[in-house]
Amino acid sequence: MTAPTAADGSFPLDQADLCVKCGLCLPHCPTYGQTRHEGDSPRGRISLMQGVAMGALAATPNLEAHLDGCLGCRACERVCPAKVPYGQLLDEGRAMLARRHPARTRTTRVIGGLLSSPLWRGMLRFGLGLYRGLGLQRLLRRRGWLGTGALGRLESLLPTPAPRHAPPIECPPTPASELQLFTGCLGSALEPETLDAIERVFAALGHRIVIPPGQTCCGAIHQHGGLPDHARRNAERNLTAFATGAPIVYAASGCGATLLDYARLVPDDARATTFVNRLADPCAAALERWDESLSPTPLPARVAVHLPCTQRNVIGGDDRILQLLAKIPQIELFALDPEQRCCGAAGTHFVTHPGMADRLLEPKLASAESLQADYIVSTNIGCSLHLAGGLRRRDGLTAPEVLHPLALLARQLPAASARPERHRPAASPGAASSTPPFRSE
């Protein structure tokens, strides 16, 4: 019997047919857990994509809403006995809808274009610095003038300046090796402490961080928004920027998950496989290079760990994050959510679907309160912004700080007198310790 094919040959029905609709994924799907609607489940969404591809269903606004409402957390992939590549199917399904209705990608084109523009990112850094420097952020939050509506919620997602801690460690004059840093499109504007922390931690381990010029957005916004050609162009720019053979670490797990997919995004470029093989999770890379002579300052604090979906379901290495944080004496580590469900951030989802995002976030906020956490750590910038925004709206100025695990570790490393200068090269041509009890309370 001949396998069915999509009307235009663009949707991988052979991959979709791997799904036997067994339903084992249902208990693990965040959106299905909220709505109990089959259209919001993995098997339901696969059925909808199959129907559209074969011409049996029309791409109605209601159908598109079911597909657009997916978080892309890929928790279903972890439990699927048939190994259905759901994340790939979702990307292909949204691309199929975009070809039929190009207007649906208008928001993705705008956001993705801005995040890929160095000029716009520079303007964002300047504008945010001015907003903070003039005291407007603190004033508006203290007075509550923006209210609790959409505008107030959006403003709450903006990070506050991180407190100034010890200066970065001076890198040895002859470092053991160099590592390249993928900063991410929003890292320098919204998470500068994380970038400094990566530099500081690896300098303490005898490695210099290199930030290649010419790098751009990883392409996740375009890839998951139905614009694979745009994502491919971003991937090609990054392959050129990271042309040298040094290992590559990234600041956000969301970026890391997309970077790991470059071999699929640009299968005809031989550089993609080499690029993927050079990628390293920053916490895993630091743990691998750890120098036992380092003595972090004790931190008698309760730290709740949030594992992003991209970390848990795509990259892995959850245990290495815990082992690295365990290098800090007196630290107490807890799971923010014992089940480690999606927080609702999911790329731009916490902006485009605020209602669902906030419902998924609520258990995390309640857990942070019951744990009496001093800090919450997360390896993804989107999760951090979403968590911190929710905590500000709930607890105001008394909310626990949300930061990257490496940022917390960097604060506990001994300081040096001089700040190392990051090495920015010319444009490119064309063993682990035991972990303390990880309690779930």
Sequence and secondary structure as in RCSB ss.txt:
>XXXX:A:sequence
MTAPTAADGSFPLDQADLCVKCGLCLPHCPTYGQTRHEGDSPRGRISLMQGVAMGALAATPNLEAHLDGCLGCRA
CERVCPAKVPYGQLLDEGRAMLARRHPARTRTTRVIGGLLSSPLWRGMLRFGLGLYRGLGLQRLLRRRGWLGTGA
LGRLESLLPTPAPRHAPPIECPPTPASELQLFTGCLGSALEPETLDAIERVFAALGHRIVIPPGQTCCGAIHQHG
GLPDHARRNAERNLTAFATGAPIVYAASGCGATLLDYARLVPDDARATTFVNRLADPCAAALERWDESLSPTPLP
ARVAVHLPCTQRNVIGGDDRILQLLAKIPQIELFALDPEQRCCGAAGTHFVTHPGMADRLLEPKLASAESLQADY
IVSTNIGCSLHLAGGLRRRDGLTAPEVLHPLALLARQLPAASARPERHRPAASPGAASSTPPFRSE
>XXXX:A:secstr
      TTS S HHHHTT     TTGGG HHHHHH  GGGSHHHHHHHHHHHHTTSS   HHHHHHHHT     H
HHHH TT   HHHHHHHHHHHHHHH GGGGHHHHHHHHHHT HHHHHHHHHHHHHHHHTTHHHHHHHHTTTTTSH
HHHHHHTS       S      SS SEEEEEE  TTHHHH HHHHHHHHHHHHHTTEEEE  TT    SHHHHHT
T HHHHHHHHHHHHHHT SSS EEES HHHHHHHTTHHHHSTT THHHHHHHTEE HHHHHHHT  TT       
 EEEEE  HIIIIII  HHHHHHHHTTSTT EEEESSTT    S TTTHHHHSHHHHHHHHHHHHHHHHHHT SE
EEES HHHHHHHHHHHHHHHGGGS EEE HHHHHHHTS   SS    B              EE  
